[in-house]
C-alpha cells in the first residue's frame, strides 16, 4: 500500500518565496531594459511626466480658450448695450436739451441785478452785468427756450420780462458810456443783445431762440463774448463808465 507523504511545511513556504522572488526579478529587469532603451532613468521620468504635463497644458489651453471666447461674447454684448444706451442719450441730448429756467436761471438773474443795484460805482455795476451775460450765454446756448419743449419760448420770454422789471424797479439803465464808447444791454423782441460801439464800429452779441426754440448766440465779432469784453473791461484807466439815462 502506497502512502503519499506531503512535503514538509517549510519546504512549501520556501518554494513560494523563490517563485515570488523570480517574478520580482523579472519585473525589475524589464524596467531596466525600458529605462536603458529610453536614454536612462532621468530621461524616462522626464518623458513620462513631460507628456503628462503637455496633456495638462493642452487641456488648460483649451479651457482658457473657451473662457476667452465666452468673455469676448460677453464683452461684445455689453459694448452693444452701451452703444445703444449712448446713442439714445445722445439723440435725446441733441433733440431735447431741457434747462429748468425757473430754478436754475431766474434766481441767478435776480441775485445779479440786486447786486448791481447795490454797487457803489457804475464801473462795478457794468462789470457785474457783463460777467452775468458771459455766464448766461454759456449756460443756455444750445438748450431749449423753455423747461418743457411743449412750452415753446414761454420761459425765455418770461425771463426777459423779469430782467426788464428788475432793472426798472432798481432804476438800472440799459446803456453805459465812456468817452466815445457805448455798451447797451437790452431786450429787442425775443432777443437779448449786448452791443458795444466806438468810433471803429459796432459789435453785438445776441442771445435768442432759433426756429426750433433752441437758444443760440449770434455775433458779428470774430471773438467770443468773453474774449471781447475782457479786453474792453481791462482798460488801463480802470473804469470811467457812466450810466446813460433815457
C-alpha positions in Angstrom: 0.0 0.0 0.0 1.4 3.3 -1.2 1.2 6.1 1.2 1.6 9.8 0.0 3.7 11.9 2.3 3.0 15.6 2.0 6.2 17.8 1.7 7.3 19.4 4.8 5.6 22.7 5.5 8.9 24.6 5.5 9.7 23.4 2.0 6.3 24.7 0.6 6.8 28.2 2.0 10.4 28.4 0.7 9.3 27.3 -2.8 6.6 30.0 -2.8 9.2 32.6 -1.7 11.5 31.6 -4.5 8.7 32.0 -7.1 7.8 35.5 -5.8 11.5 36.5 -6.0 11.7 35.3 -9.6 8.7 37.3 -10.6 10.0 40.5 -9.0 13.4 40.0 -10.6 11.8 39.6 -14.0 9.8 42.8 -13.5 12.8 44.8 -12.4 14.8 43.5 -15.3 12.0 44.6 -17.7 12.1 48.1 -16.2 15.8 48.2 -16.5 15.6 47.4 -20.2 12.9 50.0 -20.7 14.9 52.7 -19.0 18.1 51.8 -20.9 16.3 52.0 -24.3 14.8 55.4 -23.4 18.1 57.2 -22.5 18.4 56.5 -18.8 16.3 56.8 -15.7 16.2 60.7 -15.7 15.1 60.9 -19.4 12.4 58.3 -18.8 10.9 60.2 -15.9 11.1 63.4 -17.9 9.4 61.8 -20.9 6.7 60.3 -18.7 5.9 63.3 -16.7 6.6 65.7 -19.5 4.0 64.0 -21.6 1.6 64.3 -18.7 2.4 68.0 -18.4 1.9 68.5 -22.1 -1.5 66.9 -21.8 -2.4 69.0 -18.9 -1.2 72.2 -20.7 -3.3 71.3 -23.8 -6.3 70.8 -21.6 -5.6 74.1 -19.8 -5.2 76.0 -23.0 -8.5 74.6 -24.3 -10.2 75.7 -21.1 -8.6 79.2 -21.3 -9.6 79.5 -25.0 -13.2 78.6 -24.1 -13.2 81.2 -21.3 -11.7 83.8 -23.7 -14.4 83.2 -26.3 -17.1 83.4 -23.6 -15.6 86.7 -22.3 -15.4 88.1 -25.8 -19.0 87.2 -26.4 -20.0 88.9 -23.1 -17.8 92.0 -23.9 -19.4 92.3 -27.3 -22.8 92.1 -25.8 -22.0 94.8 -23.2 -20.4 97.0 -25.8 -23.6 96.8 -27.9 -25.7 97.6 -25.0 -23.6 100.6 -24.0 -23.5 101.9 -27.6 -27.3 101.6 -27.8 -27.7 103.5 -24.5 -25.2 106.1 -25.6 -26.9 106.5 -28.9 -30.2 107.0 -27.2 -28.8 109.5 -24.7 -27.0 111.4 -27.5 -30.2 111.6 -29.5 -32.1 112.9 -26.6 -29.4 115.5 -25.7 -29.3 116.7 -29.3 -33.0 116.9 -29.9 -34.1 117.9 -26.4 -31.8 119.9 -24.1 -34.0 120.9 -21.2 -33.0 123.6 -18.8 -35.0 124.5 -15.7 -35.4 128.2 -16.2 -37.3 128.8 -13.1 -34.9 127.1 -10.7 -31.6 127.4 -12.5 -31.6 130.7 -14.4 -34.2 133.1 -13.0 -32.7 133.1 -9.4 -29.3 133.7 -10.8 -30.5 136.8 -12.7 -32.4 138.1 -9.6 -29.2 137.9 -7.4 -27.1 139.6 -10.1 -29.4 142.6 -10.6 -29.9 143.0 -6.9 -26.1 143.1 -6.6 -25.9 145.6 -9.5 -28.4 147.8 -7.8 -26.3 147.9 -4.6 -23.0 148.5 -6.3 -21.4 151.8 -5.2 -20.0 152.6 -8.7 -21.1 152.3 -12.3 -17.9 150.5 -13.2 -18.7 147.7 -10.7 -22.3 147.6 -11.9 -21.2 147.2 -15.5 -18.6 144.6 -14.6 -21.2 142.6 -12.8 -23.7 142.8 -15.7 -21.0 141.8 -18.3 -20.0 138.8 -16.2 -23.6 137.8 -15.8 -24.2 137.6 -19.5 -20.9 135.8 -20.1 -22.2 133.1 -17.7 -25.7 133.2 -19.1 -24.7 132.8 -22.8 -22.5 129.8 -21.9 -25.2 128.2 -19.7 -28.2 128.4 -22.1 -26.6 128.2 -25.6 -27.9 125.1 -27.3 -30.7 124.5 -24.7 -34.4 124.7 -25.2 -36.0 128.1 -24.6 -38.3 126.6 -22.0 -38.0 123.9 -19.4 -40.5 121.8 -21.3 -40.5 121.7 -25.1 -44.2 122.0 -25.3 -44.0 125.5 -23.9 -42.0 126.9 -26.8 -40.3 130.1 -25.8 -42.5 130.9 -22.8 -39.8 130.6 -20.2 -37.4 132.6 -22.2 -39.9 135.4 -22.7 -40.8 135.3 -19.0 -37.1 135.6 -18.2 -36.7 138.7 -20.4 -39.7 140.3 -18.8 -38.3 139.5 -15.3 -35.0 141.2 -16.2 -36.7 144.3 -17.5 -38.9 144.6 -14.5 -36.0 144.1 -12.1 -33.9 146.8 -13.9 -36.9 149.2 -13.9 -37.6 148.6 -10.2 -34.0 149.2 -9.3 -33.6 152.1 -11.7 -30.8 150.5 -13.7 -30.3 152.0 -17.2 -29.6 149.8 -20.2 -26.8 151.9 -21.6 -23.3 152.7 -20.3 -20.9 155.3 -21.8 -17.3 156.2 -21.6 -15.8 158.8 -24.0 -16.8 157.5 -27.4 -17.6 154.0 -26.2 -21.1 152.7 -25.5 -22.3 149.4 -24.1 -26.1 148.7 -24.3 -27.8 145.7 -22.7 -31.4 145.4 -23.7 -34.3 143.3 -25.0 -35.2 143.6 -28.7 -38.3 141.5 -29.4 -37.3 137.9 -28.3 -33.6 138.8 -28.5 -31.3 139.8 -25.7 -28.5 141.9 -27.1 -25.2 143.2 -25.6 -23.9 145.8 -28.0 -20.6 147.7 -28.0 -20.0 150.7 -30.2 -17.0 153.0 -30.6 -15.5 155.1 -33.5 -14.3 151.9 -35.2 -17.7 150.2 -35.4 -20.5 148.3 -33.6 -20.3 144.8 -32.4 -23.2 142.8 -30.9 -23.8 139.5 -29.1 -27.4 138.3 -29.4 -29.0 135.5 -27.5 -32.3 134.3 -28.9 -34.2 131.1 -29.8 -34.0 129.7 -33.3 -36.8 128.2 -35.3 -36.7 125.1 -33.2 -36.8 127.1 -30.0 -33.2 126.3 -29.2 -31.2 129.1 -27.7 -28.3 130.4 -29.9 -25.6 133.0 -29.5 -25.1 135.1 -32.6 -22.4 137.8 -33.1 -20.7 139.9 -35.8 -17.4 139.8 -34.0 -14.5 137.3 -34.6 -14.0 137.0 -30.8 -16.0 135.1 -28.3 -18.1 137.2 -25.8 -15.6 136.5 -23.0 -12.6 137.5 -25.1 -14.2 140.6 -26.5 -15.4 142.1 -23.2 -12.3 141.1 -21.2 -10.4 143.4 -23.4 -13.0 146.2 -23.1 -13.2 146.0 -19.3 -9.4 145.8 -18.8 -9.0 149.5 -19.9 -5.8 150.9 -18.4 -7.6 153.7 -16.6 -9.6 151.1 -14.6 -13.1 152.5 -15.3 -14.7 155.8 -16.0 -18.0 154.3 -17.2 -21.3 156.3 -16.6 -24.9 155.5 -17.0 -26.7 157.0 -19.9 -30.3 157.5 -18.9 -33.1 157.8 -21.4 
